């Protein structure tokens, strides 16, 4: 195994894991966010406090949970509570980050996970937001993890199920959401994005290895802010790949 032999999913997990701050509280969703949280807890954020929708708080993630409400999300945790308590914890301002996904995202970080097309006569009906609205509304910062193509990165989402910066500066506050909250990053299959603090629009921060700025622009259905200096994300290290493949997801449920 060399540093070159990794999948797009493994790369996304590693990039997302490096965003976790040590000793932070993070609302974790099913799938890639779980693997990223486990990897972070074994590397850069050993004091990470994961929070799961159905009440597991501060679990020691020794084995990969299959869903946000199963026993592994409570394993050796700080608290075993319920969904109302976790949402109230976010509303009180005690959860730093929320990691989310969606079918569509727009320039202001609004997410859609309900329908494609008209709400009442959709082309496709999706699984729904679950607790995504609460996470996006009340966690201090949110991180979206998504496939990157022009069908998903759109100028306007078909339905806002998780609020980003809504229509731009000041819109979250006008809607009654807490000041100082909002999207922080987007981890995609092509790049890492953040948001311009003045316009609240999505901005290219770093491309993945082998991906050009032009490829990212061509796969984005809106005008992405591109600064003069665009970084490049580091490849997964040998140790990160070993942890993912041998300790975190040896059954290859997600990777």
C-alpha positions in Angstrom: 0.0 0.0 0.0 1.3 3.4 -0.9 0.0 6.9 -0.4 -1.3 6.9 -4.0 -3.8 4.0 -3.5 -6.8 5.6 -1.9 -10.4 6.2 -3.0 -12.3 9.4 -3.3 -14.3 8.4 -0.2 -11.2 7.8 1.8 -9.8 11.2 0.8 -13.0 13.0 1.8 -13.0 11.2 5.1 -9.4 12.3 5.8 -10.1 15.9 4.7 -13.2 16.1 6.9 -11.4 14.5 9.9 -8.7 17.2 9.8 -11.4 19.9 10.3 -12.4 18.5 13.7 -11.0 20.7 16.5 -9.7 18.9 19.6 -12.1 19.1 22.6 -14.9 20.4 20.4 -18.5 19.1 20.5 -19.7 17.8 17.1 -23.1 16.7 16.0 -22.4 13.6 13.9 -24.6 12.2 11.1 -24.7 8.7 9.5 -22.0 7.6 7.0 -18.9 9.6 6.2 -19.2 12.0 9.2 -19.0 9.0 11.6 -15.8 7.7 9.9 -14.4 11.2 10.0 -15.1 11.6 13.7 -13.6 8.2 14.5 -10.5 9.0 12.5 -10.2 12.5 14.1 -10.5 10.9 17.6 -7.6 8.6 16.8 -5.4 11.3 15.3 -5.8 15.1 15.7 -8.7 15.4 18.1 -8.4 12.8 20.8 -10.7 14.7 23.1 -13.5 15.1 20.6 -17.0 14.9 22.0 -19.4 13.4 19.5 -23.1 14.0 19.8 -25.7 11.8 18.1 -29.2 12.7 17.2 -30.9 10.0 19.4 -29.1 10.9 22.6 -25.6 9.5 22.7 -23.2 12.1 24.0 -19.4 11.7 24.3 -19.3 8.1 23.2 -15.9 6.3 22.8 -16.1 5.3 19.2 -14.3 1.9 19.3 -16.6 0.3 16.7 -18.3 2.0 13.7 -21.9 2.8 14.4 -24.4 1.7 11.8 -26.9 4.5 12.5 -27.3 7.5 14.8 -29.5 5.7 17.3 -27.8 2.3 17.8 -25.8 1.1 20.8 -22.4 2.1 19.6 -23.4 5.8 19.7 -23.8 5.4 23.5 -20.7 3.2 24.2 -18.8 4.5 27.3 -20.5 7.9 26.7 -20.9 10.9 29.0 -24.6 10.7 28.7 -27.4 8.5 27.3 -30.3 10.8 26.7 -32.8 11.3 23.9 -33.5 13.4 20.8 -35.2 16.2 22.7 -32.2 16.7 24.9 -29.7 16.7 22.1 -31.6 19.3 20.2 -32.0 21.4 23.3 -28.2 21.1 23.8 -27.7 22.6 20.4 -30.3 25.3 21.0 -28.5 26.3 24.2 -25.3 26.8 22.2 -23.3 23.9 23.5 -22.5 22.2 20.2 -19.7 23.6 18.1 -20.0 21.8 14.8 -22.6 19.9 12.9 -21.6 17.5 10.0 -24.3 17.2 7.3 -25.1 16.0 3.8 -27.7 16.7 1.2 -28.8 16.3 -2.4 -28.3 20.0 -3.3 -26.3 22.9 -2.0 -26.4 26.5 -3.1 -23.8 29.4 -3.0 -25.0 30.3 0.6 -24.7 26.8 1.9 -28.5 26.1 2.0 -29.1 22.3 1.8 -31.9 20.4 0.2 -32.6 16.8 1.2 -36.4 16.5 0.6 -37.3 16.8 -3.1 -35.9 17.4 -6.5 -38.2 19.7 -8.5 -41.5 21.2 -7.4 -42.3 20.4 -3.8 -45.9 19.2 -4.5 -45.0 17.4 -7.8 -41.4 16.4 -7.5 -39.2 14.6 -10.0 -37.8 12.7 -7.0 -38.7 12.5 -3.4 -35.7 12.1 -1.0 -35.3 10.6 2.5 -35.8 14.0 4.3 -33.8 16.2 6.6 -34.1 14.2 9.8 -32.5 16.6 12.4 -30.7 18.5 9.6 -32.7 21.7 10.1 -32.0 21.7 13.8 -28.3 21.1 13.3 -28.0 23.7 10.7 -30.0 26.2 12.7 -28.4 25.9 16.1 -24.9 24.4 15.9 -22.3 27.2 15.7 -20.7 25.9 12.5 -21.8 23.3 10.0 -19.8 21.2 7.6 -21.4 19.7 4.5 -20.0 16.6 2.9 -21.1 16.0 -0.7 -20.5 14.6 -4.2 -19.4 17.5 -6.4 -21.3 18.0 -9.7 -23.4 20.8 -11.2 -26.7 18.9 -10.4 -25.8 19.1 -6.7 -24.0 22.5 -6.5 -26.9 24.6 -7.8 -27.7 28.4 -7.9 -30.9 27.8 -5.9 -31.9 24.7 -4.0 -35.4 23.3 -4.9 -36.3 23.3 -1.2 -34.4 24.7 1.8 -34.4 21.9 4.4 -31.2 23.1 6.2 -30.5 26.8 6.4 -27.1 28.1 5.4 -26.7 31.8 5.1 -30.1 31.9 3.3 -30.0 34.8 0.9 -26.8 36.4 2.2 -25.4 38.7 4.9 -27.8 39.2 7.8 -30.4 36.9 6.5 -29.9 34.2 9.2 -30.3 36.8 11.9 -33.4 38.3 10.3 -34.9 34.8 10.2 -34.4 34.5 14.0 -31.3 32.2 13.9 -28.5 32.8 16.4 -25.9 35.5 15.4 -22.5 34.1 14.6 -23.8 30.7 13.4 -23.7 29.3 9.9 -21.9 27.1 7.4 -18.1 26.8 7.7 -16.9 24.3 5.1 -17.9 22.0 2.3 -15.9 18.8 1.7 -16.7 17.4 -1.7 -15.3 14.8 -4.0 -13.2 17.5 -5.7 -12.2 20.1 -3.2 -12.6 21.9 0.2 -14.7 25.1 0.2 -15.3 27.7 2.9 -17.3 30.9 2.8 -16.4 34.5 2.1 -17.0 36.5 5.4 -18.3 39.6 3.5 -20.7 38.0 1.0 -21.4 34.7 2.8 -20.9 33.0 -0.6 -19.0 29.7 -1.1 -15.3 30.1 -1.8 -12.8 27.5 -3.1 -10.2 26.9 -0.4 -8.2 23.9 -1.6 -8.4 21.3 -4.4 -7.9 17.6 -3.9 -4.7 16.0 -5.3 -4.9 15.8 -9.1 -7.9 18.1 -9.4 -7.6 21.5 -11.1 -9.4 24.7 -10.3 -11.0 24.6 -13.8 -12.5 21.1 -13.0 -14.0 22.4 -9.8 -15.5 25.5 -11.6 -16.9 23.3 -14.4 -18.6 21.0 -11.9 -20.3 23.9 -10.0 -23.6 25.2 -11.1 -23.0 28.7 -9.8 -20.2 31.2 -9.7 -17.7 30.0 -7.1 -15.4 32.6 -5.5 -11.9 31.7 -6.5 -9.1 33.5 -4.6 -5.7 34.2 -6.2 -4.1 31.5 -4.0 -5.9 28.1 -3.9 -4.3 25.4 -1.7 -4.2 21.7 -2.2 -5.3 19.1 0.3 -2.8 16.6 1.5 -3.2 13.0 0.4 -4.2 10.5 3.1 -1.2 9.3 5.0 -0.3 5.7 5.4 -1.4 5.8 9.0 -4.8 7.4 8.2 -5.4 4.7 5.6 -4.4 2.0 8.0 -6.8 3.3 10.7 -9.6 3.5 8.2 -9.2 0.1 6.7 -8.1 -1.9 9.7 -9.7 -0.3 12.7 -12.5 2.0 11.7 -14.2 0.3 8.8 -12.7 -3.2 8.3 -16.0 -4.5 6.9 -15.9 -1.8 4.2 -19.4 -0.6 5.0 -18.6 2.9 3.7 -15.0 2.9 2.2 
